Amino acid sequence: MGDDLIHDRNAGIERLLEIMRRLRDPDTGCPWDIEQDFNSIAPYTIEEAYEVADAIQRGNWAELEGELGDLLLQTVYHTAMGEEAGHFTFHSVVQAISDKMVARHPHVFGNESREKSADQQTADWEAIKAKERAGKAQKGALDGVAIGLPALLRALKLQKRAARVGFDWPSTSQVLDKLREEAAELVEAQKTMTQDDIEDEFGDLLFVMANLGRHLGVDPEAALRRTNAKFTRRFEQVEARLADLGKTPADSTLEEMDALWDAIKAEEHASA
């Protein structure tokens, strides 16, 4: 029966769950898969989530289909290990998230009115989440913000939590003032302080930058991904134009590359 399920392309999620059970079978499974645990798989889970985001940003929908499958496999992997340890199962995970979504959308699945602004719905959502945290004995405003998040994303979440209880700058101009202050402190640290002090001041500057993004309605992680893509695109064009001249960046001067960069940037702006 198991082999029939594994080769049934129309069996849906049950087929994938059976594949994972077979991979993890201690007697007949894959040696690599058998050796894995939550800690060893977690980095792959994070990587797959980023690859999903990358495919979306590039608008590659065929690739997105595959990346979503890879991400789904990570959920199946973790739930298989959870089931083996007696913690939870795939179906209990599905039940938990389904219950959570129903509870968090009383205006869709309950008796509350849907006639609310987006801001009011967001406020209601946060109130429901706060109640859930209270039920988990999470007392502090920052409790429950995962330590394992990418640092920039965690900074944003910490700032949002603090802002909900009134610990926030009232205006963007005050964040910009703080940004100038932190930049000046970093310059001073570079001149007189230890490398540890410099790292500390650099972190402060990044933290304020994340806060500025929040005040401007900009996701700092998405903004940096966009800039990374722009830098990659322009530098590859610099390399291509140097190649047309029979050169590489290694045997070109900074002035030559800067001139090509400026020309490429100007062309992009002209065609925008």
PEQUICOR-V818901 format. One record per residue. N is the residue number from 1. RES is the residue in one letter. PHI is phi in whole degrees, 0 to 359 (NA if undefined). D_FIRST is the distance of its C-alpha to the first C-alpha in Angstrom with 2 decimals. Layout:
# PEQUICOR-V818901
N_RES_PHI_D_FIRST + N_RES_PHI_D_FIRST
This chain:
# PEQUICOR-V818901
1_M_NA_0.00 + 2_G_300_3.82 + 3_D_295_5.53 + 4_D_299_5.12 + 5_L_294_6.33 + 6_I_298_8.74 + 7_H_263_10.18 + 8_D_270_10.56 + 9_R_290_14.20 + 10_N_257_14.75 + 11_A_277_12.36 + 12_G_66_15.38 + 13_I_295_15.79 + 14_E_297_12.36 + 15_R_295_11.27 + 16_L_294_14.31 + 17_L_297_13.80 + 18_E_292_10.48 + 19_I_301_12.48 + 20_M_294_15.26 + 21_R_301_13.50 + 22_R_291_12.54 + 23_L_296_16.11 + 24_R_268_17.62 + 25_D_301_15.91 + 26_P_295_19.18 + 27_D_259_18.19 + 28_T_237_16.11 + 29_G_278_16.88 + 30_C_279_19.81 + 31_P_306_23.13 + 32_W_295_24.81 + 33_D_296_22.25 + 34_I_296_22.20 + 35_E_285_26.01 + 36_Q_286_26.37 + 37_D_224_27.62 + 38_F_304_28.99 + 39_N_294_32.31 + 40_S_284_31.11 + 41_I_273_28.82 + 42_A_308_31.45 + 43_P_298_33.63 + 44_Y_294_30.82 + 45_T_298_30.22 + 46_I_297_33.94 + 47_E_299_34.03 + 48_E_294_31.24 + 49_A_297_33.10 + 50_Y_293_36.23 + 51_E_291_34.57 + 52_V_298_33.48 + 53_A_299_37.12 + 54_D_295_38.39 + 55_A_297_36.42 + 56_I_294_37.74 + 57_Q_297_41.26 + 58_R_276_41.16 + 59_G_66_39.73 + 60_N_265_37.01 + 61_W_286_34.38 + 62_A_295_32.06 + 63_E_290_32.14 + 64_L_300_31.77 + 65_E_304_28.38 + 66_G_293_27.16 + 67_E_293_29.03 + 68_L_296_27.59 + 69_G_297_24.08 + 70_D_298_25.36 + 71_L_291_26.82 + 72_L_299_23.71 + 73_L_301_21.90 + 74_Q_297_24.69 + 75_T_297_24.00 + 76_V_297_20.33 + 77_Y_298_21.56 + 78_H_296_24.13 + 79_T_289_22.00 + 80_A_297_19.41 + 81_M_292_22.46 + 82_G_297_23.89 + 83_E_292_20.94 + 84_E_300_21.08 + 85_A_272_24.80 + 86_G_80_24.54 + 87_H_275_26.55 + 88_F_192_24.41 + 89_T_231_21.02 + 90_F_302_20.25 + 91_H_290_20.46 + 92_S_289_23.74 + 93_V_295_25.12 + 94_V_298_24.45 + 95_Q_297_26.07 + 96_A_295_29.02 + 97_I_289_29.83 + 98_S_295_29.54 + 99_D_300_31.91 + 100_K_296_34.22 + 101_M_294_34.51 + 102_V_295_35.28 + 103_A_294_37.86 + 104_R_275_39.46 + 105_H_234_39.94 + 106_P_296_41.86 + 107_H_282_43.69 + 108_V_250_40.47 + 109_F_256_38.43 + 110_G_239_41.37 + 111_N_259_44.95 + 112_E_287_46.72 + 113_S_287_48.46 + 114_R_275_47.11 + 115_E_279_50.76 + 116_K_228_50.94 + 117_S_287_51.92 + 118_A_299_49.52 + 119_D_295_51.63 + 120_Q_293_51.35 + 121_Q_295_47.57 + 122_T_296_47.45 + 123_A_298_49.77 + 124_D_296_47.66 + 125_W_301_44.50 + 126_E_293_46.32 + 127_A_295_47.64 + 128_I_295_44.18 + 129_K_297_42.97 + 130_A_297_46.08 + 131_K_296_45.32 + 132_E_297_41.78 + 133_R_296_43.35 + 134_A_298_45.83 + 135_G_292_43.05 + 136_K_263_41.73 + 137_A_64_45.24 + 138_Q_268_45.86 + 139_K_270_49.63 + 140_G_285_50.91 + 141_A_298_50.84 + 142_L_263_49.04 + 143_D_298_46.43 + 144_G_92_42.84 + 145_V_280_43.61 + 146_A_300_41.07 + 147_I_293_42.80 + 148_G_280_40.16 + 149_L_295_40.91 + 150_P_307_42.74 + 151_A_304_46.39 + 152_L_293_47.67 + 153_L_293_45.06 + 154_R_294_45.69 + 155_A_302_49.43 + 156_L_297_48.98 + 157_K_292_46.96 + 158_L_299_49.51 + 159_Q_293_52.31 + 160_K_297_50.71 + 161_R_297_50.29 + 162_A_295_53.91 + 163_A_295_55.16 + 164_R_296_53.69 + 165_V_255_56.07 + 166_G_92_59.03 + 167_F_268_59.04 + 168_D_197_59.40 + 169_W_287_62.12 + 170_P_293_63.36 + 171_S_226_63.85 + 172_T_296_62.53 + 173_S_299_66.03 + 174_Q_289_65.81 + 175_V_293_62.55 + 176_L_296_64.31 + 177_D_299_67.20 + 178_K_295_64.85 + 179_L_297_63.26 + 180_R_297_66.74 + 181_E_298_67.48 + 182_E_292_64.34 + 183_A_296_64.99 + 184_A_295_68.52 + 185_E_294_67.32 + 186_L_293_64.98 + 187_V_300_67.92 + 188_E_294_70.00 + 189_A_298_67.28 + 190_Q_297_67.02 + 191_K_279_70.74 + 192_T_235_71.23 + 193_M_251_68.06 + 194_T_284_65.47 + 195_Q_297_62.16 + 196_D_296_60.48 + 197_D_296_62.84 + 198_I_297_62.11 + 199_E_299_58.36 + 200_D_297_59.05 + 201_E_292_61.23 + 202_F_296_58.79 + 203_G_298_56.05 + 204_D_300_58.47 + 205_L_295_59.07 + 206_L_297_55.37 + 207_F_297_54.92 + 208_V_292_57.75 + 209_M_299_56.38 + 210_A_297_53.09 + 211_N_293_55.20 + 212_L_298_57.22 + 213_G_302_54.08 + 214_R_299_53.15 + 215_H_293_56.65 + 216_L_271_56.47 + 217_G_74_53.08 + 218_V_247_51.62 + 219_D_282_48.35 + 220_P_299_49.59 + 221_E_295_46.22 + 222_A_294_45.88 + 223_A_297_49.55 + 224_L_290_49.22 + 225_R_300_46.14 + 226_R_297_48.22 + 227_T_292_51.15 + 228_N_302_49.00 + 229_A_295_47.80 + 230_K_295_51.43 + 231_F_298_52.70 + 232_T_300_50.08 + 233_R_300_50.93 + 234_R_289_54.66 + 235_F_292_54.61 + 236_E_297_52.56 + 237_Q_290_55.26 + 238_V_300_57.93 + 239_E_300_56.27 + 240_A_295_56.08 + 241_R_288_59.76 + 242_L_294_60.81 + 243_A_298_58.91 + 244_D_298_60.95 + 245_L_266_63.99 + 246_G_76_62.66 + 247_K_232_62.11 + 248_T_235_59.44 + 249_P_302_59.63 + 250_A_297_60.49 + 251_D_251_63.68 + 252_S_243_64.66 + 253_T_272_66.75 + 254_L_300_65.65 + 255_E_297_68.28 + 256_E_297_66.75 + 257_M_291_63.25 + 258_D_298_64.63 + 259_A_295_66.48 + 260_L_295_63.38 + 261_W_301_61.38 + 262_D_296_64.09 + 263_A_294_64.20 + 264_I_296_60.43 + 265_K_298_60.59 + 266_A_295_63.54 + 267_E_296_61.78 + 268_E_298_58.77 + 269_H_293_61.12 + 270_A_292_63.06 + 271_S_269_60.00 + 272_A_289_58.56
